[in-house]
Each structure stands twice: as C-alpha cells, then as structure tokens.
C-alpha cells in the first residue's frame, strides 16, 4: 500500500529531525528534493534557499533529545505523463559534529493518480535495484558502504527486472543523483535530464528479463570537509505494474577525505614517587576534539584495571587544550609483588571523529622503608589500651615480632606472619602466647624480616 494523491490536488510533507544525543548538534543543514510535477508552498520554517529541485534549511543547534519538525504543502500539477506517476522525495541532514551518518537521510514516494479510474489489472511485476561500484569500501556502525575520494570516478549500476506475469511494453527509470556528484555518461541514452534528475525509457521488457543501466559519475576535486554521504535514489514506473513496494531503491557512497594528523593525548601523575598507600593525582588533556576516551592502569604483577574513574569518564568530554583533574584520586597503591619498589603505569586512550586511535602513558614509582615505632615506652597491662607496635616493611614479606628481657632471655613470640609493604599495626596485651602475664620490668621488642632487624626498649609496670 503506497500513498497517493489525485492530480491537481494538494498534500503535505512532514520532515522530522531528531538529535539522538549525547551532545548538542551544531551547524545543522537540511536539504529536501522537490519531486517533479509538484509546486511547494506553506513552509512552517522559511527555507534559507530554494533552487531548482532542492530546498535548503539551516539551524544553529539542536540539543540532545530535541526534535525539529518542518511541514510544507505540495500541489500536484493536473498534467502527468502517465498514472500512477511516482513522485520520489528525499530529505538529508548534516551537522558539524554528527557521529552517525547512516541515518541522515530518508525518502518517500507519493503516486499521482486519476480520481475515478480503477486500479489496472495485474499484468507483471517490475522491480529496481541499485548499487554503487567504487574502489573502496568502509564499515560505519557495523554496516558496509561504498566509498570514494574527491576527484575519483565511480559507477552506479541500476538493475530493472520483470519478475513475471507478462511483458512490460514501457518502463521509465528515474534516478536522482546526489548534489556534488557529476554525471559523465550512461550505458543507455537518457530520455530526459533535468540537472540531477535523469530518466531512461525501457521498451518491451519480457517476463523474467533483467536489464542493467550503468551510470558513470565523478566527485569534484574540491569538496567541503563536512559534506554528507552521497545518497542516490532510483524509481521505476511501468503502465501495468502490479506491485509498487519494489519500485524504488537507494544507495549511499561515503566520501573519504585525507585524515588529519592523529590526536595527541597527554597524561600526568603526581607525585611521581610515593609511599605505599599514598594517593595519586591524575590529570589528562587532548589537543583536538575527540569522540571517545578511557583510562587504563597497569600494575607490576601484570594485572590491569580498566574501570578506574569510569563515572568521571562517562560524564566528561575532554576539551582541546584544557587539563582535566580526574576524580577520584587513585588509591590502589599497595605492593603487588615481593619487590622493594614497583611502578604503576597510567595510560589514556582516545579515538577521534575520524576513527584514529592514540594513547599516552605516565608512571609512578612506589617505595617503602623498614621502620618500627612503639606508641609509648611505658606499658601498664590491663589498665588501658594495649601496647601498639607500628612497623613498616619495604616489601611484601614475613615479619617476626618477639619480646626479650634486658638480660637477653626470650620471653615470648608475638607474631610471625606475612605482612604487606608499608605500615602495619600489631597490638600486645602483655601476655605470653601461653597466656601468662609478663611481670614488671624493662623489656625489648624485636623485629626480624629478611635482612631487616630492629628493636625498641619499653617498661612494663604492674
């Protein structure tokens, strides 16, 4: 079922433009082709220009989620070459920072008909298809498109088939070439040509027969960098055709421009040397506008953290030339190996709007030292808090804590365990490991861990 209008009557076009996000679209241009045999009027938004078969609108911006609707009236002329007569219309939109080009165009075909004539009896089914033949193909949003560079030639191949039922005496093929595409010739002489609209006439197309029209075109050498994809539409009309759904086709050719230099991201980590468990400040910058960015953290044991600052990344688009302080501070600064120093590497990865990838790295060195401190030098067991032993290790390893009297006799072992690098805390209640109270006197707490040995003197008062 196709939309139709009686010749001499008017109808309305509705053009809807939607910004699906996530950012404000800027410098928006909208183009609409005017079907043959119609006159347009009553624009809800005054066009910037109307030239031949093209109407042009422009708007400065459209925020994410916002839509713009344009309506205009079309008057169908009383005189048509034949009925039903196809009236193909195409609309295209572009924005300076648009990232998805595959959904920037749409088309609709209205058929001009006689008011009182009944549909013709089924006789045959004419169908049309069109593909572009270029030297290059690219993938955009998981879809494969033909592509051409400024100054290159390429071919549109139009196939018209009679799927059966009877012989088509006459079929008219109409192709609307995109703007900025230059027609250079075709394998079949055209019937008419009006600027970018070309028609051919096929005679006596038998049931089961397929004919092909090769259309030679080229792209100009000079094209603006923000040019839309080149979308061409084709329709076929035959007097006794019975199925209209397969009477139109469209094809998209992407324009490939020389890519600019790859983006240059920057990343800094401060301070460049820290103690275990210290926090690290990260800041990043880019030199050009980018489409996507992410941060990766690499540890000395070979593990990777790709989730750091994901919330910050999701809500901050980097602006060229501006440093951004990443939130939160990075705090996963424990030693991951048995080394006495480790490096943490931070990497920023970016993708620009041309699909070019770039990255940059920086590193921070983590160190620790051996040390032991008692929270007091006089300890009263049972009359307050336990004795707190603070000790720092220069690497992840086993440490042993013991208590001796001043004569060198071993009183008790407090601990022999694996401890992480950096500061650790052990609390002692004044009892031996078997539960006996250690009497009043002067004692020594010792620590032994690898090559590190230290001691601290204190007094027990009961």
C-alpha positions as CSV (number, residue, x, y, z in Angstrom):
1,X,0.0,0.0,0.0
2,X,1.5,3.3,-1.2
3,X,0.4,6.9,-0.5
4,X,-1.3,8.5,-3.5
5,X,-2.8,11.9,-4.4
6,X,-5.2,12.8,-7.2
7,X,-3.5,15.1,-9.8
8,X,-4.5,18.7,-9.3
9,X,-4.9,18.2,-5.5
10,X,-2.5,19.2,-2.7
11,X,-0.9,17.2,0.1
12,X,1.6,17.8,2.9
13,X,5.1,16.7,3.7
14,X,6.3,16.4,7.3
15,X,10.1,16.4,7.8
16,X,11.2,15.4,11.4
17,X,14.8,16.0,12.5
18,X,15.8,14.4,15.9
19,X,19.1,14.6,17.8
20,X,19.5,11.2,19.5
21,X,22.4,12.6,21.6
22,X,24.5,12.5,23.6
23,X,25.7,16.1,22.7
24,X,24.3,19.2,21.2
25,X,24.3,19.1,17.4
26,X,25.7,22.3,15.8
27,X,25.6,24.0,12.4
28,X,22.7,21.8,11.1
29,X,21.7,21.8,7.4
30,X,18.6,20.1,6.0
31,X,18.1,19.5,2.3
32,X,14.9,18.2,0.6
33,X,14.5,17.4,-3.1
34,X,11.3,18.6,-4.8
35,X,9.5,15.9,-6.7
36,X,8.8,16.5,-10.3
37,X,5.3,17.8,-11.2
38,X,4.7,19.4,-7.8
39,X,4.8,23.0,-6.5
40,X,5.8,23.6,-2.9
41,X,4.3,26.3,-0.6
42,X,3.2,27.0,3.0
43,X,6.6,26.2,4.8
44,X,6.3,26.0,8.6
45,X,10.0,27.1,8.6
46,X,11.1,29.5,6.0
47,X,13.8,28.0,3.8
48,X,17.3,29.5,3.6
49,X,17.2,28.9,-0.2
50,X,15.2,27.1,-2.9
51,X,17.0,26.4,-6.1
52,X,15.6,24.2,-8.9
53,X,14.6,20.9,-7.3
54,X,16.3,21.5,-3.9
55,X,15.0,23.3,-0.7
56,X,17.5,24.2,2.0
57,X,17.1,25.0,5.7
58,X,19.7,25.8,8.3
59,X,19.5,25.9,12.2
60,X,22.3,26.7,14.6
61,X,21.9,23.9,17.1
62,X,19.7,21.1,18.4
63,X,20.2,19.8,22.0
64,X,20.3,16.1,22.8
65,X,16.8,14.7,22.7
66,X,15.3,17.7,20.9
67,X,13.4,17.4,17.6
68,X,12.6,19.9,14.8
69,X,9.6,19.4,12.6
70,X,9.2,21.1,9.2
71,X,5.9,20.9,7.2
72,X,5.2,22.2,3.7
73,X,2.4,21.9,1.2
74,X,2.8,20.3,-2.2
75,X,0.4,20.9,-5.1
76,X,0.3,18.2,-7.8
77,X,0.0,19.6,-11.3
78,X,-3.0,18.3,-13.3
79,X,-0.8,17.1,-16.2
80,X,1.1,13.9,-15.6
81,X,2.9,11.8,-18.2
82,X,1.1,8.7,-17.0
83,X,-0.6,7.3,-13.9
84,X,0.2,6.1,-11.4
85,X,3.1,8.5,-11.6
86,X,5.8,8.2,-8.9
87,X,6.8,11.4,-7.0
88,X,10.0,10.5,-5.1
89,X,11.2,12.9,-2.4
90,X,14.5,12.7,-0.5
91,X,15.5,14.6,2.7
92,X,19.1,14.7,4.0
93,X,20.5,16.3,7.2
94,X,24.0,17.1,8.4
95,X,25.6,18.6,11.5
96,X,29.2,19.7,12.1
97,X,29.7,17.2,15.0
98,X,27.4,14.3,13.9
99,X,28.9,10.9,14.6
100,X,26.4,8.6,12.9
101,X,25.9,9.2,9.2
102,X,23.9,6.1,8.2
103,X,20.6,7.6,9.5
104,X,21.0,11.1,8.0
105,X,18.6,10.6,5.1
106,X,15.1,9.3,4.3
107,X,12.9,9.1,1.3
108,X,9.2,8.8,0.5
109,X,7.3,8.2,-2.8
110,X,3.8,9.5,-3.4
111,X,2.0,8.3,-6.5
112,X,-0.1,10.7,-8.7
113,X,-3.4,9.0,-9.8
114,X,-6.6,9.7,-11.7
115,X,-9.6,10.4,-9.4
116,X,-12.1,7.9,-10.9
117,X,-10.0,5.3,-12.6
118,X,-9.9,1.9,-11.0
119,X,-6.6,0.1,-10.5
120,X,-5.3,-1.7,-13.5
121,X,-5.5,-5.5,-13.6
122,X,-2.3,-7.4,-12.6
123,X,-0.1,-7.9,-15.6
124,X,3.5,-8.0,-14.4
125,X,5.8,-7.0,-11.5
126,X,8.7,-4.6,-12.3
127,X,11.4,-4.2,-9.7
128,X,14.5,-2.0,-9.5
129,X,17.8,-2.2,-7.5
130,X,20.9,0.0,-7.5
131,X,24.4,-0.5,-6.2
132,X,27.5,1.7,-6.4
133,X,30.8,0.3,-7.7
134,X,33.8,2.1,-6.2
135,X,37.4,1.1,-5.5
136,X,37.0,1.4,-1.7
137,X,34.6,0.2,1.0
138,X,34.4,1.2,4.6
139,X,32.4,0.0,7.7
140,X,30.3,2.5,9.6
141,X,28.3,1.3,12.6
142,X,28.8,-2.3,11.5
143,X,27.4,-1.6,8.0
144,X,29.5,-1.8,4.8
145,X,29.3,1.2,2.5
146,X,31.0,2.0,-0.8
147,X,33.4,5.0,-0.6
148,X,35.1,7.4,-2.9
149,X,37.6,10.2,-2.6
150,X,37.3,13.7,-4.0
151,X,38.2,13.7,-7.7
152,X,37.5,10.0,-8.2
153,X,35.2,8.3,-10.7
154,X,32.7,5.6,-9.8
155,X,29.7,3.8,-11.2
156,X,26.0,3.3,-10.3
157,X,24.6,0.1,-11.6
158,X,20.8,0.1,-11.9
159,X,19.1,-3.3,-12.5
160,X,15.5,-3.4,-13.7
161,X,13.8,-6.8,-13.7
162,X,10.4,-8.1,-14.8
163,X,9.5,-10.7,-12.2
164,X,6.8,-12.2,-14.4
165,X,3.2,-12.2,-15.4
166,X,3.5,-10.6,-18.8
167,X,5.6,-8.3,-20.9
168,X,6.1,-4.7,-20.0
169,X,5.8,-2.5,-23.1
170,X,7.3,0.6,-21.5
171,X,9.1,1.3,-18.2
172,X,10.5,4.6,-17.1
173,X,13.6,4.7,-14.8
174,X,14.2,7.9,-12.8
175,X,17.5,8.4,-10.9
176,X,18.1,11.5,-8.7
177,X,21.9,12.0,-8.4
178,X,23.2,13.5,-5.2
179,X,24.4,17.1,-5.1
180,X,28.2,17.4,-5.8
181,X,28.1,14.3,-8.0
182,X,28.9,14.9,-11.6
183,X,27.1,12.9,-14.3
184,X,29.6,11.8,-17.1
185,X,27.6,9.3,-19.1
186,X,25.5,6.1,-19.1
187,X,25.3,2.9,-21.0
188,X,21.8,3.8,-22.2
189,X,20.9,7.2,-23.7
190,X,18.7,9.1,-21.4
191,X,15.1,10.1,-22.2
192,X,15.3,13.4,-20.3
193,X,17.8,15.1,-18.0
194,X,17.0,18.0,-15.7
195,X,20.1,18.9,-13.6
196,X,20.5,15.9,-11.2
197,X,17.3,14.1,-12.3
198,X,17.8,11.6,-15.2
199,X,15.2,9.4,-16.9
200,X,15.6,6.4,-19.2
201,X,12.9,4.6,-21.1
202,X,12.9,0.8,-21.5
203,X,10.8,-0.9,-24.2
204,X,9.5,-4.4,-24.3
205,X,10.8,-5.9,-21.0
206,X,9.8,-9.6,-21.2
207,X,8.8,-11.6,-18.2
208,X,11.9,-12.9,-16.4
209,X,14.2,-10.4,-18.2
210,X,16.6,-8.1,-16.4
211,X,18.3,-5.1,-17.9
212,X,21.1,-3.0,-16.5
213,X,21.9,0.7,-16.8
214,X,25.5,1.7,-15.9
215,X,25.7,5.4,-14.9
216,X,29.2,6.9,-14.8
217,X,29.8,9.7,-12.3
218,X,32.6,11.5,-10.6
219,X,33.2,13.5,-7.4
220,X,34.6,17.1,-7.7
221,X,38.2,17.6,-6.7
222,X,37.3,20.2,-4.1
223,X,34.6,19.3,-1.5
224,X,33.8,20.7,1.9
225,X,35.1,18.5,4.8
226,X,31.6,18.3,6.4
227,X,29.8,17.0,3.3
228,X,27.1,14.5,3.8
229,X,27.2,10.9,2.4
230,X,26.2,10.9,-1.2
231,X,22.8,9.3,-1.4
232,X,21.2,8.5,-4.7
233,X,17.6,7.3,-5.3
234,X,16.1,5.5,-8.2
235,X,12.5,4.6,-9.1
236,X,10.9,2.7,-12.0
237,X,7.3,3.0,-13.3
238,X,5.6,0.9,-15.8
239,X,2.0,1.2,-17.1
240,X,0.5,-2.1,-15.8
241,X,2.9,-2.8,-12.9
242,X,1.0,-4.6,-10.1
243,X,3.5,-4.3,-7.1
244,X,4.7,-0.8,-6.1
245,X,6.7,-1.8,-3.0
246,X,9.8,-2.8,-5.0
247,X,9.7,0.1,-7.4
248,X,12.3,2.3,-5.6
249,X,15.9,1.9,-4.3
250,X,18.6,4.0,-2.8
251,X,22.4,3.7,-2.4
252,X,24.9,5.5,-0.2
253,X,28.5,6.4,-1.1
254,X,30.7,7.7,1.7
255,X,33.2,10.5,0.9
256,X,36.7,9.8,2.2
257,X,38.9,12.8,3.0
258,X,42.5,12.6,3.9
259,X,42.5,12.1,7.7
260,X,44.1,14.9,9.8
261,X,47.1,14.1,12.0
262,X,46.4,11.6,14.7
263,X,45.3,13.1,18.0
264,X,47.9,13.7,20.8
265,X,46.6,12.9,24.3
266,X,48.6,13.9,27.4
267,X,48.6,12.4,30.9
268,X,50.3,13.3,34.2
269,X,50.5,11.6,37.5
270,X,51.6,13.4,40.7
271,X,53.7,12.8,42.7
272,X,56.0,10.7,40.6
273,X,57.3,8.9,43.7
274,X,55.1,7.8,46.6
275,X,55.0,5.7,49.7
276,X,52.8,2.6,49.9
277,X,49.0,3.6,50.2
278,X,49.6,7.2,49.2
279,X,47.0,8.7,46.8
280,X,47.9,9.7,43.2
281,X,46.5,12.7,41.3
282,X,45.9,12.1,37.6
283,X,45.2,14.7,35.0
284,X,44.7,14.5,31.3
285,X,44.5,16.7,28.2
286,X,43.9,16.3,24.4
287,X,45.0,18.6,21.5
288,X,41.8,18.1,19.3
289,X,38.2,17.2,19.8
290,X,37.8,13.5,20.4
291,X,34.9,11.1,20.1
292,X,35.8,8.7,23.0
293,X,38.4,8.3,25.7
294,X,39.3,5.9,28.5
295,X,42.0,5.2,31.2
296,X,43.9,2.0,31.9
297,X,46.1,1.2,34.9
298,X,48.9,-1.4,34.7
299,X,50.4,-3.0,37.9
300,X,53.8,-4.6,38.5
301,X,52.3,-8.1,38.7
302,X,50.9,-7.8,35.2
303,X,47.3,-7.1,36.2
304,X,45.2,-4.3,34.6
305,X,42.5,-2.0,35.9
306,X,40.2,-0.7,33.1
307,X,37.4,0.5,35.4
308,X,39.3,3.4,37.2
309,X,37.3,6.7,37.0
310,X,34.6,5.2,34.7
311,X,31.9,7.5,36.1
312,X,34.2,10.6,35.6
313,X,35.0,9.5,32.0
314,X,31.3,8.9,31.2
315,X,30.3,12.4,32.3
316,X,33.3,14.5,31.0
317,X,34.0,15.2,27.3
318,X,37.6,16.4,27.1
319,X,38.0,19.9,25.5
320,X,41.1,20.5,23.4
321,X,43.9,22.3,25.3
322,X,42.3,22.0,28.7
323,X,43.7,19.9,31.6
324,X,41.2,17.8,33.4
325,X,41.8,16.6,37.0
326,X,40.5,13.0,37.1
327,X,38.2,12.1,40.0
328,X,38.6,10.3,42.3
329,X,42.2,10.2,43.3
330,X,43.9,6.8,42.6
331,X,44.4,4.9,45.9
332,X,45.2,1.3,44.9
333,X,48.9,1.7,45.7
334,X,49.7,-1.5,47.6
335,X,52.7,-3.5,46.5
336,X,51.6,-6.4,44.2
337,X,54.9,-8.3,44.2
338,X,57.8,-9.1,46.6
339,X,59.9,-6.3,45.1
340,X,61.1,-3.3,47.2
341,X,60.0,-0.8,44.5
342,X,57.2,-1.0,42.0
343,X,55.8,1.0,39.1
344,X,52.2,1.8,38.3
345,X,51.6,2.9,34.7
346,X,48.7,5.0,33.7
347,X,47.5,5.1,30.1
348,X,45.0,7.4,28.3
349,X,43.4,6.1,25.1
350,X,41.5,8.3,22.7
351,X,39.6,7.9,19.4
352,X,38.9,11.0,17.3
353,X,35.9,11.6,14.9
354,X,37.9,10.1,12.0
355,X,38.3,6.8,13.9
356,X,42.0,7.3,14.6
357,X,43.4,5.9,17.8
358,X,46.1,7.4,20.0
359,X,47.4,6.9,23.6
360,X,49.9,8.3,26.1
361,X,51.4,6.9,29.3
362,X,53.0,8.0,32.6
363,X,54.3,6.1,35.6
364,X,54.6,6.5,39.3
365,X,57.2,4.7,41.5
366,X,56.1,3.2,44.8
367,X,58.6,2.8,47.6
368,X,58.6,1.8,51.2
369,X,61.2,1.6,54.1
370,X,61.8,-0.5,57.1
371,X,61.0,1.1,60.4
372,X,59.4,0.3,63.9
373,X,57.8,2.6,66.4
374,X,56.1,1.9,69.8
375,X,53.2,4.1,70.7
376,X,54.7,4.5,74.2
377,X,57.7,3.5,76.3
378,X,55.8,2.6,79.5
379,X,53.1,-0.1,79.4
380,X,50.5,-0.9,82.1
381,X,48.8,-4.1,81.0
382,X,45.2,-4.3,81.9
383,X,44.9,-0.6,82.8
384,X,44.2,0.9,79.5
385,X,44.8,0.3,75.8
386,X,47.2,-2.4,74.6
387,X,50.8,-1.6,73.5
388,X,50.7,-0.6,69.9
389,X,53.6,-1.8,67.7
390,X,53.8,0.1,64.4
391,X,56.2,-1.3,61.9
392,X,56.9,-0.6,58.2
393,X,58.3,-3.0,55.6
394,X,60.0,-2.2,52.4
395,X,58.3,-5.1,50.6
396,X,55.6,-7.8,51.0
397,X,57.2,-10.5,53.2
398,X,57.2,-12.4,56.5
399,X,58.0,-10.5,59.7
400,X,58.6,-11.9,63.2
401,X,58.0,-9.9,66.5
402,X,59.5,-11.2,69.8
403,X,59.8,-9.9,73.4
404,X,63.1,-10.3,75.4
405,X,64.1,-9.1,78.8
406,X,67.2,-6.9,79.2
407,X,69.3,-9.9,80.0
408,X,68.6,-11.3,76.5
409,X,66.2,-14.1,77.6
410,X,63.4,-14.8,75.2
411,X,60.0,-14.1,76.8
412,X,57.5,-14.8,74.0
413,X,57.0,-14.7,70.3
414,X,54.3,-12.1,69.4
415,X,53.8,-12.8,65.7
416,X,55.3,-14.5,62.7
417,X,53.2,-13.7,59.6
418,X,53.2,-12.4,56.1
419,X,52.7,-8.6,56.1
420,X,52.2,-6.2,53.2
421,X,54.7,-3.5,52.4
422,X,54.1,-0.2,54.2
423,X,52.9,0.4,57.7
424,X,51.4,-2.4,59.8
425,X,50.0,-2.5,63.3
426,X,50.3,-5.1,66.0
427,X,48.7,-4.7,69.5
428,X,50.0,-6.6,72.5
429,X,48.1,-7.2,75.8
430,X,51.1,-8.0,78.0
431,X,50.6,-11.8,77.9
432,X,52.7,-14.5,76.5
433,X,51.4,-16.8,73.8
434,X,50.5,-19.4,76.5
435,X,48.5,-16.8,78.5
436,X,51.0,-16.0,81.3
437,X,51.4,-12.4,82.5
438,X,54.7,-10.7,81.8
439,X,55.9,-9.1,85.1
440,X,57.1,-5.6,85.7
441,X,60.5,-4.7,84.3
442,X,62.4,-3.4,81.3
443,X,61.9,-5.4,78.0
444,X,62.8,-5.2,74.4
445,X,60.6,-5.8,71.4
446,X,62.5,-7.0,68.3
447,X,61.5,-7.3,64.7
448,X,63.2,-9.6,62.1
449,X,62.2,-9.6,58.5
450,X,64.7,-10.7,55.8
451,X,67.8,-8.5,56.2
452,X,65.9,-6.0,58.4
453,X,66.4,-6.2,62.2
454,X,65.4,-3.6,64.8
455,X,64.5,-3.3,68.5
456,X,62.8,-1.0,70.8
457,X,63.0,-0.8,74.6
458,X,60.0,-0.3,76.9
459,X,58.9,-0.8,80.5
460,X,56.1,-2.8,81.9
461,X,54.5,-1.5,85.1
462,X,52.0,-3.6,87.0
